[in-house]
Amino acid sequence: MSNDTFDEEKNLVYDLRQEYAKIVGEHLRDIAEARKRDDYMSYYEALDDLFTITVHKFKHKKEKKEEYRKLKQKVAEVANKYVDTWTNRIKDANAHYIIEDTLKKIEMFLYKEMDTANMFGSSWDDDGL
């Protein structure tokens, strides 16, 4: 293999990693924006999309998929129980707390698994902080 071919392949791998990082970053932004708007369905869908694009990086995929399925099941139960708050037809502080708490458990699960998979980097450079 020539150096030119090796450099092209190396650049392609780098470009793909950069593109993947951008996609993951867009999903993280979508999650934060939906959470801030109390748009529960968009929040849930953004979390589910993030799971779809990151699960291949998780360690112990089978167990993590099952854990995620249980978290999703809990969201479905809560959404059905508090459907008027889920759809923002009424404002109920208690229902809001329960819905948000349930969605945040998925979000924290995803961040923990992404961190374990070193998706945020394996070391932090805090120069200048």
Contacts in CASP RR format, 6 or more apart in sequence:
PFRMAT RR
TARGET T0000
AUTHOR 0000-0000-0000
METHOD contacts of the structure
MODEL  1
MSNDTFDEEKNLVYDLRQEYAKIVGEHLRDIAEARKRDDYMSYYEALDDL
FTITVHKFKHKKEKKEEYRKLKQKVAEVANKYVDTWTNRIKDANAHYIIE
DTLKKIEMFLYKEMDTANMFGSSWDDDGL
23 53 0 8 1.000
24 50 0 8 1.000
24 53 0 8 1.000
24 54 0 8 1.000
24 119 0 8 1.000
27 46 0 8 1.000
27 49 0 8 1.000
27 50 0 8 1.000
27 53 0 8 1.000
28 50 0 8 1.000
30 42 0 8 1.000
30 46 0 8 1.000
30 49 0 8 1.000
31 43 0 8 1.000
31 46 0 8 1.000
31 47 0 8 1.000
31 50 0 8 1.000
31 107 0 8 1.000
34 40 0 8 1.000
34 42 0 8 1.000
34 43 0 8 1.000
34 45 0 8 1.000
34 46 0 8 1.000
35 43 0 8 1.000
35 100 0 8 1.000
35 103 0 8 1.000
35 104 0 8 1.000
35 107 0 8 1.000
38 88 0 8 1.000
38 96 0 8 1.000
38 100 0 8 1.000
39 88 0 8 1.000
40 79 0 8 1.000
40 85 0 8 1.000
40 86 0 8 1.000
40 87 0 8 1.000
40 88 0 8 1.000
40 99 0 8 1.000
40 100 0 8 1.000
40 103 0 8 1.000
41 86 0 8 1.000
41 87 0 8 1.000
43 103 0 8 1.000
44 75 0 8 1.000
44 79 0 8 1.000
44 103 0 8 1.000
44 106 0 8 1.000
47 103 0 8 1.000
47 106 0 8 1.000
47 107 0 8 1.000
47 110 0 8 1.000
48 72 0 8 1.000
50 110 0 8 1.000
51 68 0 8 1.000
51 106 0 8 1.000
51 110 0 8 1.000
54 110 0 8 1.000
54 113 0 8 1.000
54 114 0 8 1.000
54 117 0 8 1.000
54 119 0 8 1.000
55 61 0 8 1.000
55 64 0 8 1.000
55 65 0 8 1.000
55 68 0 8 1.000
57 113 0 8 1.000
57 114 0 8 1.000
57 117 0 8 1.000
57 119 0 8 1.000
58 64 0 8 1.000
58 113 0 8 1.000
58 116 0 8 1.000
58 117 0 8 1.000
59 113 0 8 1.000
59 116 0 8 1.000
59 117 0 8 1.000
64 113 0 8 1.000
67 109 0 8 1.000
68 106 0 8 1.000
68 109 0 8 1.000
71 102 0 8 1.000
71 105 0 8 1.000
71 106 0 8 1.000
71 109 0 8 1.000
72 106 0 8 1.000
74 102 0 8 1.000
74 105 0 8 1.000
75 102 0 8 1.000
75 103 0 8 1.000
75 106 0 8 1.000
78 86 0 8 1.000
78 98 0 8 1.000
78 99 0 8 1.000
78 102 0 8 1.000
79 86 0 8 1.000
79 99 0 8 1.000
82 92 0 8 1.000
82 95 0 8 1.000
82 98 0 8 1.000
82 99 0 8 1.000
84 90 0 8 1.000
84 92 0 8 1.000
84 95 0 8 1.000
85 91 0 8 1.000
85 92 0 8 1.000
85 95 0 8 1.000
85 96 0 8 1.000
85 99 0 8 1.000
86 95 0 8 1.000
86 99 0 8 1.000
114 120 0 8 1.000
END
